[in-house]
Amino acid sequence: MRGFEEKGRETVQASAYLKLKGSHQKVPPVQVNFITQGPRLVAVEFYFPREREGRPLITREEKKVEFYCESSTAPISMEFDLRKMTRDGDLDL
C-alpha cells in the first residue's frame, strides 16, 4: 500500500484505467477512495462508470478488460475475463 500512499489519491486516480480489449477504449475511474484503519492505508477502491452518453460502456461483445494503475513501487495490471463475470447468463458488472 505504500506505493499508493506515496503517489497520493489524485495521482493514482489520474493513472488508473480500464482498457476494453475489443474497442481498445481506455476508461478512467470516476472516483478512487483510500480506505484507512488508523494511520494505515489498507485498501484502495476504484469506481468506473457503467455508461457513457446513456449507453453501456461494457457490452456482451466485450470479452476482456484490463485494469491498469501506477504506484510508486510498481505498475499494477490485471486482466478480467468478462465471460466468467455473469449471473443468470447476463454480465454482472
PyMOL commands that set and color helices and strands:
alter all, ss='L'
color gray80, all
select helices_A, chain A and resi 2-7+9-15+82-84
alter helices_A, ss='H'
color red, helices_A
select strands_A, chain A and resi 17-20+26-27+31-37+40-47+51-52+55-56+64-69+76-81+86-87+90-91
alter strands_A, ss='S'
color yellow, strands_A
deselect
rebuild
show_as cartoon
